Amino acid sequence: MVFDNILKLQKQLTDKYVVVDASRPELKRFDGQTGTVKTVNFSGRALVQFDGHNNIGWYDIDPAFLKVIDQPLAKPDKAEKGEKKA
């Protein structure tokens, strides 16, 4: 029974773009970043890879704190961040 729900979550979330609920303190560091769900593990948590800071790690996040989006968020230009080279 439990595994059926996890398999259903895998089909719904795998390869989808997501953003996190940034009101959660432990997820605040991912605010404004697009994540890609790689899979859902058998603990029922989504394994998400985020696009920021050359990050190649996968983070297990409860799907209740993820929101599926249609396309990745726009990345801010370096000029907007004030990172212009002199």
C-alpha positions in Angstrom: 0.0 0.0 0.0 2.7 2.5 1.0 4.9 1.6 -1.9 2.0 2.2 -4.3 1.8 5.8 -3.1 5.5 6.2 -3.5 5.4 4.8 -7.0 2.6 7.3 -7.8 4.7 10.2 -6.4 7.6 9.0 -8.5 5.5 9.2 -11.7 4.1 12.6 -10.7 7.3 14.3 -9.7 10.3 12.8 -11.5 11.9 15.2 -14.0 9.6 18.1 -12.9 10.8 21.6 -12.1 10.0 22.6 -8.5 10.5 25.5 -6.0 10.6 25.1 -2.3 8.4 26.6 0.4 11.0 29.2 1.6 9.0 29.9 4.8 10.6 26.7 6.1 13.9 27.7 7.8 15.7 24.6 6.6 14.8 25.3 3.0 15.4 29.1 3.0 18.8 28.6 1.3 17.0 27.3 -1.8 14.8 30.4 -2.1 14.7 31.7 -5.7 16.3 28.6 -7.2 14.7 26.1 -9.5 15.1 22.4 -8.5 14.7 19.4 -10.7 13.2 16.3 -9.1 15.5 13.3 -10.0 13.4 10.7 -8.3 11.4 9.9 -5.1 13.1 7.6 -2.7 11.3 4.8 -0.8 11.1 7.0 2.2 8.7 9.1 0.2 11.0 12.1 -0.1 11.9 13.8 -3.4 15.5 13.9 -4.4 16.0 17.4 -5.8 19.0 19.0 -7.6 19.1 22.8 -7.6 20.5 25.0 -10.3 22.3 27.5 -8.2 26.0 27.9 -7.3 27.3 24.9 -9.5 25.4 22.6 -7.1 25.5 19.0 -8.1 24.2 17.6 -4.8 20.8 16.0 -4.5 18.7 17.0 -1.4 15.9 14.8 0.0 12.9 17.1 0.6 9.4 16.3 1.7 7.1 16.7 -1.3 4.7 18.7 0.8 7.2 21.6 0.8 7.6 21.5 -3.0 5.6 23.3 -5.7 5.7 22.1 -9.3 6.3 24.8 -11.9 6.1 24.7 -15.7 9.5 26.1 -16.5 12.7 27.1 -14.6 12.8 30.4 -12.9 14.7 33.1 -14.8 18.3 33.4 -13.5 19.2 37.0 -12.4 21.7 38.7 -14.6 25.1 39.4 -13.1 24.6 43.1 -13.8 21.4 43.1 -11.6 23.4 41.6 -8.8 26.1 44.3 -8.9 28.8 41.8 -10.0 30.2 43.9 -12.8 33.8 43.6 -13.5 35.9 46.7 -13.4 
